[in-house]
Amino acid sequence: MVAALAVTGLALMLAGCGSRNAQQLADISVRQPLPVNSAVYVVNIPPGLIPVDLAHHRTARPIALPNGATAVEVTSDRSTAYVRVGASLVPLDLSSGARGQPIAVPAGSSAYAITADGRTAYVLDGRAIVPIDLRTGSAGRRILVPDLSGGNIIIAARGRTACVTGSTITASGLGEHQVVEPVDLATGKAKRPSIVPSLLDAAIAPDGREAYVASGNVLEPVDLATGKAGRPIRLSMLLGIGAIAIAADGRTAYVGNLKPEGPPYGIVVPIDLTTLRAEPTIRVPSYPYSITDIVIAPDGRTAYVAANSAVIPIDLQARTISMPAGIQAITLAP
């Protein structure tokens, strides 16, 4: 998922904003860069992309982003960020902070996503997706997505399927539908779109067979082969779903709530995707802020929750907050 800099969000890479005093910022500035396999990255302007040291529960030295940056996407191996600046993607080496040669993308494009192997970016350009080879910078054949005006693109972990989410005009021409349109990246063809009641967030299963769409406090499965909706999962304990993450084995989803109903906690709800049933909730100290995103570590043992200025680790095996005593959350530098 692309983290747009105009909003808070998280995407292995997390996003948020916060404040620290001058001494704390000075301490951060002299820390050494972290190994890429021990950090998640937070978008925050200023000062830029902030590594979060997972072992020591603290932020590390920020990595400056190019002027005019509007979005960031981090590769799944967390070695490179691709920063949207105007009509280009700028590669950013996350171990050194060095910038590579800008890669041209269509000038009118909006969202983009990077494949799991880090070789291709798929860029939304109106009612089409343009594949960009990130090694050569060359654009491939456009993939038409004729049924909607795209708002976002999500690629399944195994890389063969993408989903484009957005809106389309109703038959009467007087309103809009929210639409999920699957795309087979191997054949370069869009499949049958699905109309959903509303769309706060969406995630795609690792195997690309199903998407899960947040509509209010309901999580709705969509079969991407047939376009049919499955049995909705109503989460009465939430006012609304603000974030969705799916485990690598595709068996469990974790959803976070929008504005918590009352102090002192926010809520993350594990959902068994084989039975479509909610499991006991996990409380996190996010109140009064919404949970804007959830990321699951590659080993599947820990999830990281973004809520305003904090990154909150959750032990997914124990289903409890995973922080040393006395630490409420990892507070981000501004």
HELIX and SHEET records of a PDB file:
HELIX    1   1 ALA A   22  SER A   29  1                                   8    
HELIX    2   2 VAL A   36  SER A   38  5                                   3    
SHEET    1   A 5 ALA A   3  ALA A   4  0                                        
SHEET    2   A 5 ALA A  69  VAL A  74 -1                                        
SHEET    3   A 5 THR A  80  VAL A  85 -1                                        
SHEET    4   A 5 SER A  88  ASP A  93 -1                                        
SHEET    5   A 5 ILE A 103  ALA A 104 -1                                        
SHEET    1   B 4 LEU A  14  ALA A  15  0                                        
SHEET    2   B 4 ALA A  39  ASN A  44  1                                        
SHEET    3   B 4 GLY A  48  ASP A  53 -1                                        
SHEET    4   B 4 ARG A  58  THR A  59 -1                                        
SHEET    1   C 4 TYR A 112  ILE A 114  0                                        
SHEET    2   C 4 THR A 120  LEU A 124 -1                                        
SHEET    3   C 4 ALA A 128  ASP A 133 -1                                        
SHEET    4   C 4 ILE A 143  LEU A 144 -1                                        
SHEET    1   D 4 SER A 149  ILE A 155  0                                        
SHEET    2   D 4 THR A 161  ILE A 169 -1                                        
SHEET    3   D 4 GLU A 176  ASP A 184 -1                                        
SHEET    4   D 4 LYS A 189  ALA A 190 -1                                        
SHEET    1   E 4 SER A 149  ILE A 155  0                                        
SHEET    2   E 4 THR A 161  ILE A 169 -1                                        
SHEET    3   E 4 GLU A 176  ASP A 184 -1                                        
SHEET    4   E 4 SER A 194  VAL A 196 -1                                        
SHEET    1   F 4 ASP A 201  ILE A 204  0                                        
SHEET    2   F 4 GLU A 210  SER A 215 -1                                        
SHEET    3   F 4 VAL A 218  ASP A 223 -1                                        
SHEET    4   F 4 ILE A 233  ARG A 234 -1                                        
SHEET    1   G 4 ILE A 241  ILE A 246  0                                        
SHEET    2   G 4 THR A 252  ASN A 257 -1                                        
SHEET    3   G 4 GLY A 266  ASP A 272 -1                                        
SHEET    4   G 4 ARG A 277  ALA A 278 -1                                        
SHEET    1   H 4 ILE A 241  ILE A 246  0                                        
SHEET    2   H 4 THR A 252  ASN A 257 -1                                        
SHEET    3   H 4 GLY A 266  ASP A 272 -1                                        
SHEET    4   H 4 ILE A 282  VAL A 284 -1                                        
SHEET    1   I 4 ASP A 293  ILE A 296  0                                        
SHEET    2   I 4 THR A 302  ALA A 307 -1                                        
SHEET    3   I 4 ALA A 310  ASP A 315 -1                                        
SHEET    4   I 4 THR A 320  ILE A 321 -1                                        
SHEET    1   J 4 ASP A 293  ILE A 296  0                                        
SHEET    2   J 4 THR A 302  ALA A 307 -1                                        
SHEET    3   J 4 ALA A 310  ASP A 315 -1                                        
SHEET    4   J 4 ILE A 330  THR A 331 -1                                        
END                                                                             
